[in-house]
């Protein structure tokens, strides 16, 4: 191993020079760097020069990185209809301006209430807003993302039921969420069973037997279809199982019935749509909301409102005794951070939209997606596998593999959607199209045009 | 020094058990609640659940910690003190009486022989304090 192949000499990218190294080696009491590995048998040690290119100069390095970056196709430089759990929405300028205030520049947990009142209050307001929108009694301080939130919801249902068993989940639950939850539950006494969709695109809810610990339905589902949550809630109300409602597109809350009003025990998922860009697929904003009676089994943190010694309103982390820094291996969950900065962006965007703004935003999404669907229905060769009402996403079936169509369209600056063959090979010709408030009539015309060309 | 009932048996995890016939009543000791501080929540099993001696049967949460409750003996839960869910402060006020937690129908009365007597427990507390 060599540390001297830097043409500019040591110290260019490394903070230590040869004198520093010599001094450290002397303190340790060895001749050279290699002596530090003397305990590793000679035959197991790498003897040659590492096949690493010579170090670049700073301008060369910047140029190299720019070349790498230019291979990305940022959604902002294309006309994109990609959604599938990470949707294109307008983020008002004030959101980024406010979250960049230095008082907020941390993703870490404000354990010390005495120096973190601003962050704790922002988290408290986030929890309040999400509780109101979901119709639930309590929401945590956010989680990594929707996928891990659903995995944690499965574990929470198991804690509440105090046993393992079957988890019934809809085929309309995001496939990535299912994969993450299966990974979390791999060594637990949990079996997953997929509930198929009917021809309209809604989940077929069976009778929920007593061995089932949770039923999970996503609203709107992965294919954009608005589920009949009330019926699902009624079915599970007669069973011991917990009813979990998953969310990937919370903008729909502006128009749909809150899950808390149809019997949800846990609502969990993703809030990226409010205040956060698509960011190459992350970071995202997971959340979990539940009933007050289950609060001690809720993973993650909670900011609570209280009063200080002088009776003034203040905020502090609450129920922290259940967390891993105190309870170690017996903690409710081992989630060790919330995505506070992303959650703050969500909180700011929601606050500025207000009750009426959220409804208007949802209406715009619904109207534009409905228009796009109507417009695409005129394109010969395009079919719609599901006929139930959708929110801002829908599936189109093409006469050719959707992945090839996306490649061809992307070369012309349009990404028409997510090819579903990625998740399920029987859906090779299907494309999931997401249309939101950012798309104009001209954008939708362009989408229709490129898809018509691809289908002809 | 608290008043530890002489006819109770105790565990090193600071639970007590008082026995009548084949039924034991279980709670935590004065020492345990004093170490925990203000108790804010108690999570108890359901009637019909099976307890295993030495294994956790519930949790107790104070303003500064959450701890397991350990079963002194094995057997089936025949009663659960549900009032503690609404009045967890009883654990601080009357740990050896009003704040009983579960009643259990003992599966093996010989397990009682492995528990600490009043005098064993008191000297255990004294020696433990000596360690600090």
Contacts between the chains, C-beta under 8 A, distances in Angstrom:
chain1	res1	chain2	res2	distance
A	296	B	41	6.6
A	296	B	43	7.2
A	296	B	61	7.6
A	321	B	61	5.7
A	321	B	62	7.5
A	321	B	63	7.7
A	321	B	64	6.9
A	321	B	65	5.8
A	321	B	66	4.6
A	322	B	61	7.6
A	322	B	66	5.9
A	326	B	65	6.6
A	326	B	66	7.2
A	327	B	66	5.5
A	330	B	66	7.6
A	330	B	68	7.3
